[in-house]
Amino acid sequence: MERQLAIRLRGVVKRYGKITAVDGLDLDVPEGTCVGLLGPNGAGKSTTMRLLTAQSIADEGELELLGYRLPDESKQARAELGVTPQLDNLDTTLTVEQNLLVFTHLYRIPRAVRRAAIDRAVEMAKLGDRRDTRVDKLSGGMRRRLLIARALVHRPRLVLLDEPTVGLDPQVRQELWALIDALRSEGTTILMSTHYIEEAERLADSVLIMSHGKAVAAGSPTDLVHEHAGSEVIEVYGPPARLQEIEAEASDHGLRTRRTGTSVSILGVESGNGYAIEGDRRPANLEDVFVLLTGEEIA
């Protein structure tokens, strides 16, 4: 049975003066799935998020969110939407519980169930022992968990996560991955923009890779790796002149390459094509696809 779409974008364009931040974007997010938006800085990920929350209005194209047309029905859509912004906008003068209480009022949660809604959000974010702590006394990881909990307090059908783990150390990022994974397992629909390839591979059912405002590839991480990078990669190290020679040789044999610092990665070597070279063999991954399609290193 085909899933209904929680998000549907067709031919969406957003310009800022002479700059086209989003350029003819199509995007489908089926209900109950997690979709990752990948792209370097300036790819259009955050602009796409602003369009979906009606903070920005598209110049062209069609946008539907939870069956509502944007921007005309954005108020109805926002009532069923949870948003975790890239920048921390918590009220630092309030406690964890007070921050959540404010949002129960904003989302018009009935008085009789406000306490239960706050308790659930606090438990999901694992902040039970901090509910009476002022936000300015929380660590960075706790604040990010509170931002996600705040977005979930009204049990939204769809959650937008804009760079949810940006600037956090690996240990804290793992904690947030567990929280996002719990949402995903509950069937909550998630659209997540991220710089981190491993985040998308770990959490997303499918990804859309953006570059210069355009979608350059979409599909499951496994399918994208198979399509663009094959199954096996050989990495060869050497001086720039030698790496250029290797790139030319591989190209002559119909193989794609990506440059990373002092090495060149030769993709899809399992196909053979009569090319053989000594180097470090490893499985292809989504980072290979990302760099190949965007020409950018991971930020």
C-alpha positions as CSV (number, residue, x, y, z in Angstrom):
1,M,0.0,0.0,0.0
2,E,1.4,3.4,-1.0
3,R,2.0,5.8,1.8
4,Q,0.4,9.3,1.8
5,L,2.8,12.2,1.5
6,A,3.4,14.3,4.5
7,I,5.4,16.8,2.4
8,R,5.0,17.4,-1.4
9,L,7.1,20.0,-3.2
10,R,6.9,20.6,-7.0
11,G,9.1,23.0,-8.9
12,V,9.7,25.2,-5.9
13,V,11.8,28.3,-6.4
14,K,13.0,30.9,-3.9
15,R,15.1,33.9,-4.9
16,Y,16.8,36.6,-2.8
17,G,17.6,39.3,-5.2
18,K,19.9,37.9,-7.8
19,I,20.6,34.7,-5.7
20,T,18.4,31.7,-6.3
21,A,18.5,29.8,-3.0
22,V,16.1,27.0,-4.1
23,D,15.9,26.3,-7.8
24,G,13.0,24.1,-9.1
25,L,13.0,21.7,-6.1
26,D,10.9,18.5,-6.0
27,L,10.6,16.7,-2.7
28,D,8.4,13.9,-1.4
29,V,8.3,12.8,2.2
30,P,6.0,9.8,2.8
31,E,4.2,9.6,6.1
32,G,5.9,7.6,8.8
33,T,9.4,7.9,7.2
34,C,12.6,9.9,8.0
35,V,14.0,11.8,5.0
36,G,17.4,13.5,5.2
37,L,18.3,16.7,3.3
38,L,22.1,16.6,2.6
39,G,24.2,19.4,1.1
40,P,27.1,21.7,1.6
41,N,26.6,25.2,3.0
42,G,24.5,27.3,0.6
43,A,22.9,24.3,-0.9
44,G,19.4,25.5,0.0
45,K,18.6,23.2,3.0
46,S,17.7,25.9,5.5
47,T,15.8,27.9,2.9
48,T,13.7,24.8,2.2
49,M,13.0,24.5,5.9
50,R,11.9,28.1,6.1
51,L,9.6,27.6,3.1
52,L,7.9,24.6,4.9
53,T,7.3,26.7,8.0
54,A,6.1,29.7,5.9
55,Q,8.8,31.9,7.3
56,S,9.6,32.4,3.6
57,I,7.2,32.4,0.7
58,A,8.2,30.6,-2.5
59,D,8.4,32.6,-5.7
60,E,7.3,29.7,-7.8
61,G,6.0,26.1,-7.4
62,E,3.6,24.1,-5.2
63,L,4.1,23.3,-1.6
64,E,1.8,20.9,0.4
65,L,2.4,20.0,4.0
66,L,0.1,17.4,5.8
67,G,-2.4,18.0,3.0
68,Y,-2.4,21.8,3.5
69,R,-1.4,24.2,0.7
70,L,1.3,26.7,1.6
71,P,1.3,29.5,2.3
72,D,-2.5,29.9,2.3
73,E,-3.1,27.1,4.9
74,S,0.2,27.5,6.8
75,K,-1.6,28.2,10.1
76,Q,-3.4,24.9,10.0
77,A,-0.2,23.1,9.0
78,R,1.8,24.6,11.8
79,A,-0.7,23.3,14.4
80,E,0.3,19.7,13.4
81,L,4.0,20.5,12.9
82,G,6.9,20.4,15.3
83,V,10.1,22.4,14.5
84,T,13.6,22.2,15.9
85,P,15.5,25.2,14.6
86,Q,19.2,25.2,13.8
87,L,19.8,28.0,16.2
88,D,19.0,27.6,19.9
89,N,16.0,30.0,20.7
90,L,15.1,28.6,24.2
91,D,14.2,31.1,26.9
92,T,17.2,30.9,29.1
93,T,15.5,32.7,32.0
94,L,13.0,29.8,32.3
95,T,13.3,26.3,33.6
96,V,13.0,23.2,31.4
97,E,9.4,22.7,32.5
98,Q,8.5,26.4,32.1
99,N,9.8,26.4,28.5
100,L,7.6,23.4,27.7
101,L,4.6,24.9,29.5
102,V,4.8,28.0,27.3
103,F,4.5,25.8,24.2
104,T,1.5,23.9,25.6
105,H,-0.3,27.2,25.7
106,L,0.9,28.2,22.2
107,Y,-0.3,24.9,20.8
108,R,-3.6,25.2,22.7
109,I,-3.1,21.9,24.5
110,P,-6.2,21.5,26.9
111,R,-5.5,22.3,30.5
112,A,-6.5,18.8,31.6
113,V,-3.7,17.1,29.6
114,R,-0.9,19.8,29.8
115,R,0.9,18.0,32.7
116,A,0.8,14.7,30.9
117,A,2.1,16.3,27.7
118,I,5.0,17.9,29.5
119,D,5.8,14.7,31.4
120,R,6.0,12.8,28.1
121,A,8.2,15.4,26.5
122,V,10.6,15.5,29.5
123,E,10.8,11.7,29.6
124,M,11.5,11.4,25.9
125,A,14.3,13.9,26.2
126,K,15.7,12.3,29.3
127,L,15.5,15.5,31.3
128,G,13.5,14.3,34.2
129,D,16.1,15.3,36.8
130,R,16.5,18.7,35.1
131,R,12.9,19.8,34.7
132,D,13.3,22.5,37.4
133,T,16.7,23.7,36.1
134,R,17.0,27.0,34.3
135,V,18.0,26.6,30.7
136,D,21.2,28.7,31.1
137,K,22.5,26.0,33.5
138,L,22.1,23.2,30.9
139,S,24.8,21.7,28.8
140,G,24.7,22.1,25.0
141,G,23.4,18.5,24.5
142,M,20.7,19.0,27.1
143,R,19.5,22.2,25.4
144,R,19.3,20.4,22.0
145,R,17.3,17.6,23.6
146,L,15.0,20.2,25.1
147,L,14.5,21.9,21.7
148,I,13.4,18.5,20.3
149,A,11.2,17.9,23.3
150,R,9.6,21.3,22.9
151,A,8.8,20.5,19.2
152,L,7.1,17.2,20.4
153,V,5.0,18.5,23.3
154,H,1.8,18.6,21.2
155,R,2.4,15.2,19.5
156,P,2.9,16.6,16.0
157,R,2.3,14.4,12.9
158,L,5.5,15.8,11.3
159,V,8.8,17.1,12.8
160,L,11.3,19.3,11.0
161,L,14.8,19.0,12.4
162,D,17.2,21.7,11.0
163,E,20.8,20.6,11.7
164,P,19.7,18.9,15.0
165,T,23.3,18.0,16.1
166,V,25.3,20.9,14.6
167,G,28.3,21.8,16.8
168,L,27.9,19.0,19.2
169,D,30.6,16.5,20.1
170,P,30.2,12.8,19.0
171,Q,29.0,11.5,22.3
172,V,26.2,14.0,22.6
173,R,25.4,13.5,18.9
174,Q,24.9,9.8,19.6
175,E,22.4,10.7,22.4
176,L,20.4,12.8,20.0
177,W,20.5,10.0,17.4
178,A,18.9,7.7,19.9
179,L,16.1,10.3,20.6
180,I,15.5,10.8,16.9
181,D,15.5,7.0,16.3
182,A,12.9,6.6,19.0
183,L,10.6,9.1,17.2
184,R,11.2,7.3,13.9
185,S,10.3,3.9,15.5
186,E,7.0,5.4,16.7
187,G,6.0,6.3,13.2
188,T,6.6,10.1,13.4
189,T,7.3,11.6,10.0
190,I,10.7,13.4,10.1
191,L,12.4,15.7,7.7
192,M,16.0,16.4,8.8
193,S,18.6,18.6,7.3
194,T,22.2,17.8,8.2
195,H,25.8,18.2,7.2
196,Y,26.7,14.8,8.7
197,I,26.8,11.9,6.3
198,E,26.8,9.3,9.1
199,E,23.7,11.0,10.6
200,A,21.8,10.5,7.4
201,E,23.0,6.9,6.9
202,R,22.1,6.1,10.5
203,L,18.6,7.7,10.7
204,A,17.1,8.3,7.2
205,D,15.0,6.0,5.2
206,S,15.9,8.1,2.1
207,V,18.0,11.2,1.4
208,L,17.8,14.0,-1.0
209,I,21.2,15.6,-1.9
210,M,21.1,19.3,-2.7
211,S,23.7,21.5,-4.4
212,H,23.3,25.2,-5.4
213,G,19.6,25.1,-4.7
214,K,18.9,22.0,-6.8
215,A,18.2,18.4,-6.0
216,V,21.1,16.3,-7.6
217,A,20.1,12.8,-6.3
218,A,17.4,11.2,-4.2
219,G,16.8,7.7,-2.9
220,S,17.8,5.3,0.0
221,P,21.4,5.6,1.1
222,T,22.0,2.0,-0.1
223,D,20.5,2.6,-3.6
224,L,22.4,5.9,-4.1
225,V,25.7,4.2,-3.2
226,H,25.1,1.4,-5.6
227,E,24.0,3.7,-8.4
228,H,26.8,6.3,-8.1
229,A,29.7,4.6,-6.4
230,G,29.3,0.9,-6.9
231,S,30.3,-1.5,-4.1
232,E,34.1,-1.2,-3.8
233,V,36.5,1.7,-3.8
234,I,40.3,1.8,-4.1
235,E,42.1,4.7,-2.4
236,V,45.5,5.6,-3.7
237,Y,47.9,8.1,-2.0
238,G,50.6,10.1,-3.7
239,P,51.8,13.6,-4.9
240,P,49.3,15.8,-6.9
241,A,50.9,15.0,-10.2
242,R,50.6,11.2,-9.7
243,L,47.0,11.6,-8.5
244,Q,46.2,13.5,-11.7
245,E,47.6,10.6,-13.7
246,I,45.5,8.1,-11.8
247,E,42.4,10.1,-12.3
248,A,43.0,10.3,-16.1
249,E,43.8,6.5,-16.3
250,A,40.6,5.6,-14.3
251,S,38.5,7.9,-16.5
252,D,39.9,6.3,-19.7
253,H,38.6,3.0,-18.3
254,G,35.1,4.5,-17.6
255,L,35.6,4.7,-13.8
256,R,34.6,7.7,-11.7
257,T,36.9,9.2,-9.1
258,R,36.8,11.6,-6.1
259,R,39.7,13.6,-4.7
260,T,40.2,13.8,-0.9
261,G,43.3,15.6,0.3
262,T,46.4,13.6,-0.6
263,S,44.5,10.7,-2.1
264,V,42.2,9.8,-5.0
265,S,39.3,7.3,-4.6
266,I,38.5,5.2,-7.6
267,L,34.8,4.2,-7.5
268,G,33.1,1.0,-8.8
269,V,36.3,-0.9,-9.2
270,E,34.4,-4.2,-8.9
271,S,33.3,-3.7,-12.5
272,G,36.8,-4.2,-13.6
273,N,36.9,-2.6,-17.0
274,G,40.5,-3.8,-17.4
275,Y,41.8,-1.3,-14.8
276,A,44.0,-2.5,-11.9
277,I,46.0,-0.5,-9.4
278,E,47.5,-1.1,-6.0
279,G,45.8,0.7,-3.1
280,D,43.6,0.5,0.0
281,R,40.3,-1.3,-0.8
282,R,37.1,-0.4,1.2
283,P,33.3,-0.5,0.7
284,A,31.8,2.4,-1.1
285,N,29.7,4.7,1.1
286,L,27.4,7.7,1.0
287,E,30.2,10.2,1.5
288,D,31.6,9.0,-1.8
289,V,28.3,9.8,-3.4
290,F,28.0,13.2,-1.7
291,V,31.5,14.4,-2.7
292,L,31.1,13.0,-6.2
293,L,27.8,14.8,-6.8
294,T,28.4,18.1,-5.0
295,G,32.2,18.6,-5.4
296,E,32.3,19.6,-1.7
297,E,34.0,18.1,1.3
298,I,31.8,17.5,4.4
299,A,31.5,20.6,6.5
